[in-house]
Amino acid sequence: MLGNVSELDLRLIRVFLAVVEAGGISAAQTALNTTQPTISAQLATLESRLGFRLCERGRAGFSVTSKGSQFLEAARRLMAAAEGFRVEVQHINRKISGNINIGLLGQIDPVANKKIALAIARLRSHHEGLYFHFTELSSSFLEEKLINGHLDLAIGYFWHRLANIDYFSLFQETQIAYCGPTHPLFDKVGVLNSEDVREHDWVWPSHPLPEMPAPTSIDRLTALTDSMDGAALLILSGQHLGFLPQHYAARHEALGQLHPLNPEQLRYEVGFHAAVRHSARQREAVSAFLAELMAVFGAPE
C-alpha cells in the first residue's frame, strides 16, 4: 500500500474526479470513454494505493465517503496546480517569431531612442526569431503607411488621430523657436515675445500638430516642410524663424549657429506616441512589442 500522495497515479485521480463530477460510475462512461468495469477497477486500484475507501457504489447508489470527500478537495487542488504548472511550462517554451515593420520619425531624442532599443532587447532576449524592420518617415507618411498595412507600428507625433488607429503616449519632446545669426532679430534673441516675431517669415511643419498653434498669420508661414534638417537649414539661412526639437538644435546652438528666441515663452511640449492599427494589435508579435514599449516608457497601455 502506498500512502504517499506524491506517488499516486494522476490518471487514476482524474478518473475519480470524473466519476464524482458525473455523479456515478455509469454516468462517467461517456466522459472517460471507457466501460463501467474498467472504471470500477481503476477506482479500486486507487483505493488500494491510498489505503481507504473513496466512495460507495452499488445498488444503493453512488456516494462519496467522509475520507473520500477530504481526498476530493485535495485532488482538485492537485489538478489545479498541475494545470498551472502545464501552462507555466508552455509559456516558458513559447516563442514568438516573424517580422515587425516599424516606422520612426527621424531625429528622435537619444534618451527616447535608448528606451526603444531597450524594448527591442527585452523582447528579443525571449524571442530570438523575431525580426525588426525600421523605416524613417515623416509624420504624415507614418499614418498613411499604417493604414495601408505597410507598417505594423509607428513611433512619432501625429495630427490626424484616425479612428482605426490606436495611439499610445510614450514621451514628451520640447520644441523651441530658433533664430540664425544673420537674421535681423538675432541681436535681440532671448527676450523676444510673440508680438516681436509675428511679422517675420517662419518655416512650419507641413502637417501642424494640435499642441503647436501657428506663431503668426498664415501668409507669414512661407516655408512648409516635414524635414527637420530642411527646417534647420532654412533657419540657419537667416531667412526664417522656426521651431526645432531642443535636443536636435543643441549642437547648432553650441556652435553659435542658432539661438532660442525666448525659451521660456516660445516653446511647446509635443507628445510622441506609438500608433498601431486595430487589426495589427491582434498579432502576437506587435502586441508584445507594444507592451514592452509601454513598460520601458512607464506608460499605461
Backbone as CSV, one residue per row, in Angstrom:
resi,resn,N_x,N_y,N_z,CA_x,CA_y,CA_z,C_x,C_y,C_z
1,MET,0.853,-1.203,0.000,0.000,0.000,0.000,0.885,1.248,0.000
2,LEU,0.547,2.216,-0.869,1.316,3.456,-0.940,0.487,4.586,-0.359
3,GLY,0.936,5.149,0.728,0.194,6.235,1.348,0.688,7.603,0.957
4,ASN,1.787,7.661,0.226,2.376,8.938,-0.174,1.645,9.481,-1.394
5,VAL,0.962,10.620,-1.237,0.152,11.179,-2.316,1.001,11.493,-3.540
6,SER,2.256,11.879,-3.355,3.097,12.257,-4.481,3.336,11.081,-5.425
7,GLU,3.137,9.873,-4.943,3.372,8.692,-5.765,2.105,8.195,-6.445
8,LEU,0.984,8.830,-6.202,-0.274,8.383,-6.791,-0.307,8.645,-8.282
9,ASP,-1.007,7.781,-8.966,-1.146,7.919,-10.405,-2.158,9.035,-10.698
10,LEU,-1.707,10.109,-11.367,-2.614,11.225,-11.678,-3.777,10.775,-12.549
11,ARG,-3.528,9.777,-13.392,-4.601,9.288,-14.272,-5.744,8.698,-13.452
12,LEU,-5.413,7.953,-12.393,-6.444,7.364,-11.544,-7.203,8.431,-10.765
13,ILE,-6.482,9.479,-10.356,-7.136,10.577,-9.642,-8.122,11.284,-10.575
14,ARG,-7.744,11.452,-11.816,-8.647,12.084,-12.788,-9.897,11.229,-13.004
15,VAL,-9.738,9.921,-12.985,-10.896,9.031,-13.106,-11.858,9.256,-11.939
16,PHE,-11.310,9.309,-10.737,-12.140,9.549,-9.547,-12.878,10.889,-9.659
17,LEU,-12.170,11.931,-10.059,-12.801,13.246,-10.195,-13.902,13.222,-11.246
18,ALA,-13.674,12.532,-12.340,-14.684,12.450,-13.400,-15.929,11.721,-12.908
19,VAL,-15.740,10.666,-12.113,-16.877,9.914,-11.568,-17.687,10.791,-10.618
20,VAL,-16.995,11.536,-9.760,-17.692,12.437,-8.829,-18.457,13.508,-9.593
21,GLU,-17.820,14.101,-10.615,-18.480,15.145,-11.400,-19.703,14.603,-12.120
22,ALA,-19.611,13.358,-12.588,-20.736,12.766,-13.331,-21.834,12.262,-12.404
23,GLY,-21.464,12.008,-11.139,-22.460,11.520,-10.182,-22.568,10.020,-10.128
24,GLY,-21.586,9.323,-10.667,-21.610,7.864,-10.604,-20.771,7.240,-11.698
25,ILE,-20.510,5.946,-11.536,-19.651,5.254,-12.500,-20.321,5.127,-13.854
26,SER,-21.567,4.746,-13.853,-22.281,4.574,-15.122,-22.335,5.879,-15.910
27,ALA,-22.617,6.969,-15.215,-22.724,8.274,-15.890,-21.375,8.771,-16.389
28,ALA,-20.282,8.267,-15.815,-18.945,8.737,-16.205,-18.380,8.018,-17.414
29,GLN,-19.073,6.981,-17.888,-18.547,6.188,-19.002,-18.294,7.042,-20.239
30,THR,-19.226,7.910,-20.571,-19.097,8.740,-21.777,-17.934,9.712,-21.641
31,ALA,-17.847,10.384,-20.487,-16.780,11.373,-20.276,-15.406,10.719,-20.332
32,LEU,-15.286,9.501,-19.798,-13.987,8.822,-19.754,-13.757,7.933,-20.971
33,ASN,-14.805,7.746,-21.766,-14.716,6.947,-22.991,-14.200,5.532,-22.701
34,THR,-14.789,4.947,-21.662,-14.410,3.578,-21.314,-15.607,2.875,-20.673
35,THR,-15.446,1.618,-20.282,-16.562,0.823,-19.768,-16.670,0.924,-18.254
36,GLN,-17.868,0.530,-17.746,-18.114,0.577,-16.309,-17.169,-0.342,-15.532
37,PRO,-16.930,-1.583,-15.989,-15.999,-2.442,-15.245,-14.589,-1.859,-15.167
38,THR,-14.150,-1.205,-16.245,-12.815,-0.607,-16.247,-12.728,0.513,-15.219
39,ILE,-13.769,1.342,-15.175,-13.779,2.449,-14.199,-13.784,1.901,-12.782
40,SER,-14.586,0.885,-12.532,-14.643,0.277,-11.198,-13.285,-0.263,-10.794
41,ALA,-12.590,-0.888,-11.758,-11.262,-1.439,-11.468,-10.262,-0.335,-11.163
42,GLN,-10.362,0.776,-11.890,-9.440,1.900,-11.654,-9.679,2.527,-10.292
43,LEU,-10.945,2.653,-9.899,-11.249,3.197,-8.573,-10.724,2.270,-7.477
44,ALA,-10.880,0.983,-7.692,-10.402,0.012,-6.708,-8.880,0.086,-6.570
45,THR,-8.187,0.241,-7.687,-6.732,0.373,-7.653,-6.314,1.603,-6.867
46,LEU,-7.006,2.716,-7.120,-6.690,3.961,-6.418,-6.928,3.804,-4.921
47,GLU,-8.055,3.199,-4.559,-8.365,2.999,-3.139,-7.334,2.094,-2.482
48,SER,-6.887,1.076,-3.232,-5.881,0.169,-2.698,-4.573,0.902,-2.417
49,ARG,-4.214,1.773,-3.304,-2.967,2.516,-3.119,-3.089,3.537,-1.993
50,LEU,-4.275,4.100,-1.826,-4.492,5.078,-0.754,-4.598,4.419,0.614
51,GLY,-5.259,3.259,0.621,-5.463,2.578,1.891,-6.786,2.903,2.544
52,PHE,-7.699,3.547,1.816,-9.041,3.820,2.350,-10.039,3.912,1.185
53,ARG,-11.316,3.734,1.544,-12.381,3.714,0.543,-12.804,5.148,0.202
54,LEU,-12.890,5.409,-1.082,-13.248,6.756,-1.547,-14.751,6.943,-1.699
55,CYS,-15.433,5.901,-2.193,-16.854,6.065,-2.483,-17.581,4.728,-2.356
56,GLU,-18.868,4.852,-2.108,-19.740,3.674,-2.072,-20.419,3.583,-3.429
57,ARG,-20.424,2.418,-4.023,-21.087,2.209,-5.310,-21.745,0.828,-5.286
58,GLY,-22.912,0.784,-5.812,-23.674,-0.465,-5.830,-25.142,-0.162,-6.028
59,ARG,-25.982,-1.120,-5.623,-27.426,-0.958,-5.831,-27.983,0.214,-5.034
60,ALA,-27.340,0.541,-3.941,-27.825,1.654,-3.107,-27.489,3.008,-3.723
61,GLY,-26.687,3.006,-4.802,-26.322,4.254,-5.468,-24.882,4.659,-5.175
62,PHE,-24.508,5.779,-5.733,-23.133,6.258,-5.606,-23.073,7.372,-4.558
63,SER,-22.050,7.287,-3.675,-21.844,8.350,-2.689,-20.378,8.371,-2.291
64,VAL,-19.899,9.541,-1.949,-18.506,9.718,-1.546,-18.415,9.556,-0.044
65,THR,-17.417,8.808,0.405,-17.220,8.605,1.845,-16.657,9.871,2.488
66,SER,-16.592,9.870,3.822,-16.046,11.014,4.541,-14.588,11.260,4.147
67,LYS,-13.799,10.191,4.122,-12.406,10.342,3.712,-12.312,10.682,2.227
68,GLY,-13.281,10.127,1.480,-13.312,10.430,0.046,-13.544,11.913,-0.213
69,SER,-14.372,12.560,0.634,-14.631,13.999,0.484,-13.366,14.808,0.745
70,GLN,-12.610,14.403,1.751,-11.361,15.100,2.041,-10.359,14.925,0.897
71,PHE,-10.325,13.678,0.399,-9.414,13.404,-0.720,-9.846,14.185,-1.967
72,LEU,-11.158,14.321,-2.155,-11.693,15.046,-3.313,-11.180,16.473,-3.350
73,GLU,-11.210,17.175,-2.220,-10.738,18.556,-2.174,-9.241,18.633,-2.441
74,ALA,-8.488,17.688,-1.866,-7.040,17.670,-2.100,-6.729,17.367,-3.562
75,ALA,-7.515,16.455,-4.153,-7.297,16.087,-5.559,-7.580,17.266,-6.482
76,ARG,-8.601,18.015,-6.181,-8.918,19.190,-7.009,-7.797,20.227,-6.928
77,ARG,-7.240,20.418,-5.731,-6.118,21.353,-5.607,-4.906,20.860,-6.389
78,LEU,-4.690,19.547,-6.335,-3.564,18.966,-7.070,-3.724,19.160,-8.570
79,MET,-4.919,18.928,-9.073,-5.159,19.081,-10.514,-5.017,20.547,-10.957
80,ALA,-5.475,21.457,-10.093,-5.339,22.879,-10.413,-3.864,23.270,-10.467
81,ALA,-3.065,22.743,-9.526,-1.630,23.032,-9.523,-0.957,22.429,-10.745
82,ALA,-1.376,21.209,-11.118,-0.802,20.561,-12.294,-1.111,21.352,-13.563
83,GLU,-2.325,21.892,-13.644,-2.682,22.695,-14.806,-1.897,23.996,-14.830
84,GLY,-1.725,24.593,-13.660,-0.911,25.805,-13.588,0.521,25.540,-14.015
85,PHE,1.058,24.399,-13.604,2.408,24.004,-13.995,2.498,23.829,-15.507
86,ARG,1.483,23.177,-16.091,1.478,22.955,-17.547,1.478,24.276,-18.305
87,VAL,0.639,25.203,-17.871,0.550,26.500,-18.540,1.869,27.262,-18.403
88,GLU,2.476,27.209,-17.216,3.732,27.919,-16.984,4.848,27.366,-17.859
89,VAL,4.934,26.036,-17.949,5.964,25.418,-18.788,5.732,25.750,-20.250
90,GLN,4.458,25.722,-20.658,4.129,26.065,-22.038,4.543,27.500,-22.348
91,HIS,4.358,28.390,-21.383,4.726,29.798,-21.581,6.240,29.949,-21.696
92,ILE,6.984,29.162,-20.871,8.442,29.230,-20.933,8.940,28.837,-22.318
93,ASN,8.298,27.843,-22.896,8.748,27.309,-24.176,8.150,28.050,-25.368
94,ARG,7.277,28.993,-25.083,6.575,29.679,-26.168,7.485,30.720,-26.804
95,LYS,7.589,30.696,-28.093,8.444,31.624,-28.815,7.621,32.373,-29.863
96,ILE,7.864,33.662,-29.946,7.238,34.473,-30.984,8.251,34.661,-32.098
97,SER,7.826,34.470,-33.321,8.722,34.658,-34.457,8.026,35.488,-35.526
98,GLY,8.806,35.916,-36.512,8.246,36.708,-37.602,8.857,38.091,-37.678
99,ASN,8.266,38.942,-38.495,8.768,40.291,-38.733,7.816,41.341,-38.180
100,ILE,8.387,42.432,-37.682,7.597,43.613,-37.312,8.129,44.784,-38.122
101,ASN,7.270,45.418,-38.881,7.641,46.594,-39.667,7.299,47.849,-38.876
102,ILE,8.328,48.623,-38.554,8.159,49.777,-37.674,8.605,51.045,-38.384
103,GLY,7.782,52.076,-38.293,8.121,53.386,-38.837,8.517,54.324,-37.717
104,LEU,9.546,55.117,-37.958,10.036,56.057,-36.955,10.124,57.460,-37.538
105,LEU,9.742,58.439,-36.759,10.031,59.816,-37.106,11.528,60.040,-36.936
106,GLY,12.132,60.760,-37.848,13.581,60.976,-37.776,13.999,61.852,-36.617
107,GLN,15.254,61.714,-36.223,15.894,62.552,-35.216,15.185,62.511,-33.858
108,ILE,14.865,61.312,-33.407,14.253,61.159,-32.083,15.302,61.420,-31.001
109,ASP,14.857,61.978,-29.892,15.731,62.256,-28.760,16.537,60.994,-28.401
110,PRO,17.863,61.112,-28.247,18.690,59.943,-27.918,18.234,59.201,-26.659
111,VAL,17.721,59.932,-25.686,17.241,59.279,-24.462,16.060,58.365,-24.780
112,ALA,15.141,58.861,-25.626,13.997,58.048,-26.038,14.444,56.888,-26.915
113,ASN,15.417,57.146,-27.793,15.942,56.081,-28.647,16.507,54.937,-27.815
114,LYS,17.186,55.285,-26.740,17.771,54.262,-25.865,16.675,53.392,-25.262
115,LYS,15.546,53.988,-24.919,14.445,53.218,-24.345,13.797,52.314,-25.384
116,ILE,13.675,52.815,-26.606,13.131,51.972,-27.679,14.047,50.774,-27.906
117,ALA,15.357,51.039,-27.889,16.331,49.953,-28.047,16.206,48.942,-26.905
118,LEU,15.940,49.420,-25.694,15.780,48.532,-24.552,14.559,47.638,-24.737
119,ALA,13.469,48.209,-25.261,12.262,47.409,-25.517,12.555,46.298,-26.518
120,ILE,13.336,46.616,-27.545,13.725,45.612,-28.539,14.563,44.526,-27.893
121,ALA,15.532,44.935,-27.086,16.429,43.972,-26.432,15.659,43.040,-25.507
122,ARG,14.744,43.597,-24.752,13.961,42.780,-23.818,13.113,41.763,-24.553
123,LEU,12.527,42.168,-25.663,11.663,41.259,-26.414,12.475,40.160,-27.094
124,ARG,13.595,40.554,-27.708,14.387,39.553,-28.436,15.167,38.630,-27.504
125,SER,15.346,39.010,-26.259,16.017,38.110,-25.316,15.177,36.864,-25.058
126,HIS,13.867,36.974,-25.278,12.968,35.834,-25.110,12.540,35.230,-26.444
127,HIS,12.600,36.035,-27.505,12.082,35.587,-28.803,13.113,35.906,-29.885
128,GLU,14.124,35.025,-30.019,15.220,35.282,-30.947,14.781,35.255,-32.405
129,GLY,13.636,34.610,-32.672,13.152,34.517,-34.041,12.335,35.710,-34.482
130,LEU,12.355,36.777,-33.694,11.599,37.989,-34.022,12.532,38.999,-34.672
131,TYR,12.129,39.534,-35.825,12.983,40.453,-36.582,12.275,41.797,-36.788
132,PHE,13.068,42.869,-36.679,12.536,44.228,-36.785,13.020,44.875,-38.079
133,HIS,12.104,45.535,-38.775,12.440,46.306,-39.969,12.020,47.753,-39.726
134,PHE,12.989,48.673,-39.748,12.718,50.073,-39.439,12.761,50.933,-40.692
135,THR,11.816,51.880,-40.766,11.773,52.847,-41.854,11.603,54.231,-41.253
136,GLU,12.443,55.184,-41.664,12.333,56.552,-41.163,11.437,57.353,-42.107
137,LEU,10.379,57.944,-41.556,9.383,58.657,-42.360,8.891,59.894,-41.620
138,SER,8.280,60.797,-42.379,7.635,61.961,-41.761,6.328,61.522,-41.114
139,SER,5.779,62.391,-40.285,4.580,62.055,-39.523,3.415,61.654,-40.424
140,SER,3.178,62.421,-41.499,2.040,62.133,-42.375,2.183,60.786,-43.063
141,PHE,3.401,60.447,-43.488,3.621,59.162,-44.152,3.535,58.000,-43.166
142,LEU,3.876,58.255,-41.906,3.751,57.198,-40.908,2.310,56.724,-40.821
143,GLU,1.376,57.653,-40.713,-0.034,57.281,-40.621,-0.534,56.638,-41.903
144,GLU,-0.099,57.163,-43.040,-0.531,56.607,-44.323,-0.110,55.152,-44.460
145,LYS,1.147,54.871,-44.106,1.646,53.507,-44.255,1.103,52.571,-43.178
146,LEU,0.703,53.121,-42.058,-0.001,52.303,-41.068,-1.346,51.843,-41.627
147,ILE,-2.071,52.773,-42.233,-3.401,52.478,-42.739,-3.353,51.442,-43.857
148,ASN,-2.387,51.595,-44.779,-2.343,50.654,-45.900,-1.624,49.347,-45.574
149,GLY,-1.186,49.184,-44.320,-0.621,47.916,-43.893,0.857,47.732,-44.144
150,HIS,1.538,48.776,-44.644,2.984,48.665,-44.872,3.777,48.730,-43.568
151,LEU,3.161,49.297,-42.541,3.777,49.355,-41.214,2.872,48.656,-40.205
152,ASP,3.487,47.980,-39.242,2.728,47.376,-38.146,2.586,48.336,-36.975
153,LEU,3.597,49.174,-36.777,3.610,50.105,-35.645,4.462,51.307,-36.027
154,ALA,4.062,52.486,-35.572,4.819,53.700,-35.866,5.053,54.472,-34.578
155,ILE,6.213,55.136,-34.503,6.562,55.959,-33.346,6.861,57.364,-33.844
156,GLY,6.094,58.336,-33.380,6.284,59.717,-33.818,5.216,60.595,-33.214
157,TYR,5.022,61.806,-33.787,3.877,62.606,-33.381,2.912,62.690,-34.549
158,PHE,1.620,62.687,-34.211,0.577,62.514,-35.210,-0.493,63.578,-35.042
159,TRP,-1.010,64.041,-36.157,-2.005,65.105,-36.079,-3.396,64.649,-36.503
160,HIS,-3.520,63.514,-37.211,-4.837,63.072,-37.677,-5.693,62.488,-36.557
161,ARG,-5.081,61.611,-35.720,-5.817,60.851,-34.708,-6.960,60.077,-35.383
162,LEU,-6.616,59.175,-36.286,-7.577,58.434,-37.088,-8.322,57.399,-36.253
163,ALA,-9.563,57.152,-36.645,-10.450,56.303,-35.849,-9.994,54.852,-35.787
164,ASN,-9.386,54.345,-36.862,-8.998,52.931,-36.882,-7.564,52.694,-36.415
165,ILE,-6.967,53.719,-35.783,-5.617,53.591,-35.237,-5.655,53.908,-33.745
166,ASP,-4.953,53.095,-32.966,-4.816,53.340,-31.530,-3.509,54.086,-31.286
167,TYR,-3.564,55.120,-30.447,-2.388,55.937,-30.140,-2.045,55.790,-28.659
168,PHE,-0.782,55.457,-28.376,-0.339,55.249,-27.003,0.776,56.244,-26.676
169,SER,0.548,57.069,-25.673,1.515,58.104,-25.303,2.798,57.479,-24.767
170,LEU,3.959,57.957,-25.292,5.254,57.446,-24.866,6.057,58.490,-24.084
171,PHE,6.295,59.662,-24.705,7.117,60.679,-24.043,6.832,62.045,-24.658
172,GLN,7.348,63.087,-24.018,7.185,64.455,-24.486,8.490,64.966,-25.086
173,GLU,8.372,65.758,-26.154,9.534,66.396,-26.766,9.364,67.913,-26.689
174,THR,10.406,68.603,-26.254,10.364,70.063,-26.159,10.791,70.686,-27.487
175,GLN,9.916,71.514,-28.061,10.217,72.248,-29.290,10.364,73.723,-28.936
176,ILE,11.455,74.342,-29.392,11.754,75.742,-29.079,11.965,76.511,-30.382
177,ALA,11.546,77.781,-30.413,11.723,78.634,-31.589,13.155,79.145,-31.644
178,TYR,13.776,79.059,-32.852,15.181,79.445,-33.014,15.347,80.479,-34.124
179,CYS,16.509,81.142,-34.047,16.873,82.200,-34.996,18.336,81.997,-35.397
180,GLY,18.654,82.249,-36.682,20.027,82.145,-37.151,20.785,83.454,-36.989
181,PRO,22.135,83.428,-37.007,22.968,84.622,-36.752,22.747,85.761,-37.740
182,THR,22.341,85.459,-38.979,22.173,86.528,-39.974,20.753,87.079,-40.012
183,HIS,19.894,86.594,-39.154,18.512,87.086,-39.128,18.479,88.447,-38.423
184,PRO,17.608,89.372,-38.861,17.532,90.714,-38.250,17.262,90.704,-36.747
185,LEU,16.641,89.655,-36.248,16.305,89.618,-34.823,17.392,88.989,-33.949
186,PHE,18.471,88.547,-34.544,19.435,87.761,-33.779,20.022,88.528,-32.590
187,ASP,20.209,89.829,-32.750,20.800,90.627,-31.659,19.859,90.775,-30.472
188,LYS,18.572,90.419,-30.672,17.595,90.578,-29.600,17.116,89.240,-29.029
189,VAL,17.728,88.146,-29.488,17.239,86.837,-29.058,17.377,86.659,-27.551
190,GLY,16.485,85.851,-27.018,16.485,85.564,-25.590,15.347,86.205,-24.855
191,VAL,14.888,87.377,-25.365,13.808,88.093,-24.669,12.652,88.431,-25.601
192,LEU,12.673,87.947,-26.838,11.614,88.263,-27.802,10.306,87.583,-27.408
193,ASN,9.195,88.293,-27.637,7.896,87.685,-27.348,7.121,87.457,-28.638
194,SER,5.896,86.987,-28.523,5.090,86.645,-29.694,4.865,87.835,-30.612
195,GLU,4.675,89.009,-30.045,4.447,90.209,-30.863,5.702,90.589,-31.646
196,ASP,6.862,90.404,-31.047,8.117,90.762,-31.706,8.379,89.932,-32.957
197,VAL,7.904,88.702,-32.979,8.256,87.782,-34.080,7.120,87.585,-35.079
198,ARG,5.983,88.187,-34.819,4.799,87.921,-35.642,4.970,88.359,-37.092
199,GLU,5.715,89.431,-37.341,5.835,89.985,-38.688,7.022,89.433,-39.471
200,HIS,7.562,88.320,-39.044,8.693,87.708,-39.749,8.273,86.370,-40.355
201,ASP,9.008,85.959,-41.369,8.705,84.698,-42.046,9.118,83.509,-41.185
202,TRP,8.285,82.457,-41.258,8.508,81.244,-40.462,8.533,80.012,-41.364
203,VAL,9.341,79.040,-40.971,9.232,77.697,-41.535,8.340,76.902,-40.579
204,TRP,7.416,76.119,-41.170,6.391,75.476,-40.356,6.170,74.044,-40.848
205,PRO,5.764,73.136,-39.959,5.512,71.754,-40.388,4.398,71.684,-41.442
206,SER,4.568,70.809,-42.424,3.538,70.635,-43.452,2.221,70.186,-42.841
207,HIS,2.325,69.410,-41.771,1.134,68.926,-41.071,1.251,69.335,-39.608
208,PRO,0.755,70.520,-39.265,0.931,71.049,-37.905,0.246,70.179,-36.863
209,LEU,0.764,70.263,-35.660,0.245,69.477,-34.549,-0.715,70.304,-33.706
210,PRO,-1.688,69.630,-33.064,-2.641,70.375,-32.216,-1.961,71.076,-31.055
211,GLU,-0.802,70.564,-30.606,-0.090,71.187,-29.490,0.632,72.473,-29.902
212,MET,0.729,72.736,-31.229,1.548,73.855,-31.710,0.731,74.810,-32.585
213,PRO,0.021,75.763,-31.999,-0.660,76.780,-32.813,0.369,77.661,-33.514
214,ALA,0.032,78.121,-34.721,0.968,78.925,-35.511,1.310,80.225,-34.785
215,PRO,2.581,80.638,-34.812,3.009,81.850,-34.095,2.721,83.130,-34.860
216,THR,2.218,83.016,-36.093,1.968,84.193,-36.922,0.839,83.896,-37.893
217,SER,0.494,84.865,-38.736,-0.572,84.659,-39.711,-0.102,83.692,-40.796
218,ILE,-1.065,83.110,-41.502,-0.742,82.073,-42.477,0.125,82.593,-43.614
219,ASP,-0.011,83.875,-43.950,0.791,84.413,-45.050,2.264,84.581,-44.666
220,ARG,2.569,84.466,-43.371,3.959,84.525,-42.927,4.574,83.131,-42.768
221,LEU,3.777,82.094,-42.943,4.307,80.720,-42.939,4.737,80.410,-44.364
222,THR,5.875,80.957,-44.743,6.287,80.950,-46.156,7.091,79.723,-46.564
223,ALA,7.394,78.834,-45.632,8.101,77.593,-45.959,7.494,76.467,-45.134
224,LEU,7.078,75.422,-45.828,6.483,74.264,-45.167,7.347,73.039,-45.431
225,THR,7.636,72.291,-44.376,8.446,71.096,-44.555,8.182,70.105,-43.426
226,ASP,8.331,68.823,-43.738,8.293,67.786,-42.710,9.697,67.311,-42.373
227,SER,10.700,67.934,-42.999,12.089,67.549,-42.776,12.702,68.418,-41.687
228,MET,13.189,67.785,-40.643,13.837,68.532,-39.564,15.119,69.190,-40.055
229,ASP,15.884,68.457,-40.860,17.108,69.028,-41.416,16.796,70.189,-42.349
230,GLY,15.711,70.052,-43.124,15.306,71.135,-44.018,14.911,72.379,-43.248
231,ALA,14.158,72.189,-42.156,13.757,73.328,-41.325,14.985,74.007,-40.726
232,ALA,15.945,73.207,-40.270,17.164,73.773,-39.678,17.934,74.600,-40.701
233,LEU,18.013,74.125,-41.940,18.735,74.865,-42.985,18.078,76.216,-43.258
234,LEU,16.743,76.234,-43.282,16.032,77.494,-43.529,16.250,78.480,-42.382
235,ILE,16.286,77.981,-41.167,16.552,78.865,-40.015,17.995,79.351,-40.046
236,LEU,18.920,78.447,-40.360,20.334,78.813,-40.441,20.602,79.841,-41.541
237,SER,19.754,79.829,-42.582,19.943,80.776,-43.692,19.689,82.216,-43.268
238,GLY,19.000,82.399,-42.148,18.671,83.746,-41.692,17.417,84.309,-42.327
239,GLN,16.735,83.490,-43.166,15.531,83.964,-43.840,14.250,83.598,-43.095
240,HIS,14.350,82.662,-42.187,13.153,82.194,-41.484,13.445,81.975,-40.004
241,LEU,12.387,82.092,-39.218,12.371,81.623,-37.846,11.677,80.264,-37.849
242,GLY,11.898,79.473,-36.811,11.228,78.180,-36.789,11.476,77.417,-35.509
243,PHE,10.607,76.434,-35.289,10.725,75.568,-34.117,11.523,74.313,-34.470
244,LEU,12.354,73.897,-33.530,13.114,72.655,-33.647,13.111,71.948,-32.297
245,PRO,13.230,70.621,-32.298,13.372,69.926,-31.015,14.623,70.416,-30.291
246,GLN,14.501,70.639,-29.017,15.609,71.190,-28.239,16.852,70.307,-28.324
247,HIS,16.662,68.993,-28.275,17.819,68.091,-28.329,18.510,68.160,-29.684
248,TYR,17.728,68.389,-30.758,18.291,68.455,-32.105,19.073,69.758,-32.295
249,ALA,18.514,70.861,-31.814,19.137,72.171,-32.024,20.349,72.403,-31.130
250,ALA,20.519,71.582,-30.100,21.577,71.822,-29.115,22.968,71.883,-29.751
251,ARG,23.232,71.032,-30.739,24.565,71.024,-31.362,24.812,72.306,-32.158
252,HIS,23.768,72.813,-32.837,23.898,74.081,-33.570,24.061,75.253,-32.609
253,GLU,23.329,75.170,-31.506,23.408,76.250,-30.514,24.809,76.305,-29.896
254,ALA,25.405,75.127,-29.675,26.750,75.077,-29.097,27.786,75.702,-30.023
255,LEU,27.529,75.663,-31.329,28.444,76.245,-32.315,28.122,77.705,-32.613
256,GLY,27.101,78.254,-31.962,26.704,79.638,-32.192,25.921,79.833,-33.476
257,GLN,25.421,78.737,-34.058,24.694,78.821,-35.327,23.210,79.111,-35.144
258,LEU,22.683,78.773,-33.988,21.277,79.026,-33.672,21.181,79.540,-32.249
259,HIS,20.097,80.291,-32.015,19.856,80.749,-30.643,18.346,80.812,-30.417
260,PRO,17.865,80.389,-29.230,16.428,80.460,-28.950,15.933,81.902,-28.941
261,LEU,14.740,82.113,-29.483,14.136,83.449,-29.461,13.755,83.828,-28.038
262,ASN,13.114,82.894,-27.359,12.733,83.074,-25.961,12.328,81.694,-25.437
263,PRO,13.265,80.960,-24.846,12.988,79.568,-24.472,11.922,79.399,-23.407
264,GLU,11.582,80.475,-22.703,10.554,80.376,-21.677,9.147,80.562,-22.240
265,GLN,9.033,81.354,-23.308,7.708,81.646,-23.870,7.450,80.939,-25.199
266,LEU,8.403,80.997,-26.123,8.195,80.430,-27.455,8.679,78.979,-27.470
267,ARG,7.854,78.123,-26.866,8.175,76.706,-26.750,6.880,75.900,-26.675
268,TYR,6.962,74.623,-27.036,5.830,73.715,-26.949,6.317,72.352,-26.471
269,GLU,5.445,71.636,-25.818,5.708,70.237,-25.473,4.859,69.384,-26.416
270,VAL,5.513,68.582,-27.210,4.843,67.760,-28.217,4.872,66.304,-27.784
271,GLY,3.726,65.636,-27.843,3.639,64.253,-27.411,4.011,63.257,-28.495
272,PHE,4.915,62.361,-28.175,5.250,61.237,-29.054,4.378,60.045,-28.680
273,HIS,3.903,59.352,-29.702,3.033,58.205,-29.479,3.508,56.986,-30.267
274,ALA,3.111,55.830,-29.790,3.186,54.612,-30.594,1.800,54.451,-31.213
275,ALA,1.750,54.319,-32.528,0.476,54.203,-33.239,0.386,52.821,-33.884
276,VAL,-0.775,52.175,-33.703,-0.974,50.815,-34.199,-2.395,50.683,-34.742
277,ARG,-2.542,50.036,-35.899,-3.881,49.723,-36.414,-4.574,48.745,-35.469
278,HIS,-5.901,48.850,-35.374,-6.655,47.923,-34.532,-6.328,46.478,-34.892
279,SER,-6.328,46.180,-36.183,-6.116,44.806,-36.638,-4.699,44.324,-36.342
280,ALA,-3.714,45.229,-36.433,-2.321,44.835,-36.191,-2.103,44.444,-34.736
281,ARG,-2.868,45.017,-33.815,-2.711,44.703,-32.394,-3.063,43.257,-32.085
282,GLN,-3.807,42.601,-33.009,-4.156,41.204,-32.792,-2.965,40.282,-33.033
283,ARG,-1.958,40.785,-33.758,-0.757,39.980,-33.990,0.059,39.900,-32.707
284,GLU,0.453,38.699,-32.353,1.145,38.485,-31.084,2.448,39.275,-31.009
285,ALA,3.204,39.305,-32.115,4.491,39.994,-32.109,4.303,41.490,-31.885
286,VAL,3.331,42.090,-32.552,3.079,43.531,-32.421,2.602,43.857,-31.013
287,SER,1.693,43.049,-30.511,1.170,43.266,-29.164,2.283,43.158,-28.117
288,ALA,3.195,42.200,-28.313,4.297,42.011,-27.365,5.255,43.201,-27.390
289,PHE,5.559,43.721,-28.592,6.457,44.871,-28.687,5.815,46.109,-28.084
290,LEU,4.526,46.299,-28.346,3.820,47.437,-27.775,3.849,47.369,-26.245
291,ALA,3.659,46.182,-25.689,3.694,46.020,-24.229,5.077,46.374,-23.673
292,GLU,6.123,45.984,-24.377,7.485,46.319,-23.923,7.726,47.830,-23.987
293,LEU,7.244,48.470,-25.054,7.380,49.932,-25.168,6.687,50.620,-23.990
294,MET,5.470,50.185,-23.683,4.726,50.788,-22.584,5.483,50.591,-21.260
295,ALA,6.111,49.441,-21.122,6.833,49.151,-19.879,8.072,50.027,-19.733
296,VAL,8.879,50.144,-20.792,10.140,50.910,-20.664,9.881,52.412,-20.547
297,PHE,8.791,52.887,-21.133,8.479,54.318,-21.018,7.597,54.606,-19.802
298,GLY,7.226,53.559,-19.082,6.424,53.748,-17.881,5.056,54.290,-18.158
299,ALA,4.491,53.948,-19.337,3.182,54.467,-19.728,2.150,53.354,-19.626
300,PRO,0.896,53.663,-19.189,-0.152,52.647,-19.132,-0.606,52.272,-20.534
301,GLU,-0.803,50.989,-20.763,-1.259,50.557,-22.105,-2.752,50.741,-22.211
